[in-house]
Amino acid sequence: MSCAKNTSITNETNDITINPRFFQNITQNSRQYLESSCRKISNAYPSFKPIIYSLSVTTSVSGAYSIVYIDGDNFLPSVYGTTYVNLGNIYKNLPITFYSPNQISFVIPLEAVAGVYNVTIVNVYNGNFSPGINNTYAGNLNYSNSVTYTLT
């Protein structure tokens, strides 16, 4: 089978025989195919693990209204699952506002006491690539990296 753009590049290895050059031929043919511009097909699903790159603020005053914008990757819109924020181990399942797969925001709870918290994003992927169809799914939890947030 050859690459549609370049018929001289193939993933067939018809000329390989069992001899000392066997592994050299495999390596050479594999490298040539991998460096080609042929479409590479993966049988794996994309990652649904959210990633936090940065928070708009990392500190605020306890008892005061504070909104935090999160820049990152792999945040899910509601048609594919649920994304929520955990603020430490005390304030869990905080609702978010979804702007894009790369930006969300959440509000620091007014009742949150002063302290240092880890902000973690959780994606609950419903196991379905199609929009919601009024079925409930157990969901697969995917946790992000944590970023420190301080309430004074």
Secondary structure, 3 states (H helix, E strand, C coil): CECCCCCCCECCCCCCCCCCCHHHHHHHHHHHHHCCCCCCCCCCCCCCCCEEEEECCCEECCCCCCEEEEEEECCCCCCCEEEEEEECCCEEEECCEEEECCEEEEECCCCCCCEEEEEEEEEEECCCCCCCCCCCCCCEEEECCCEEEEEC
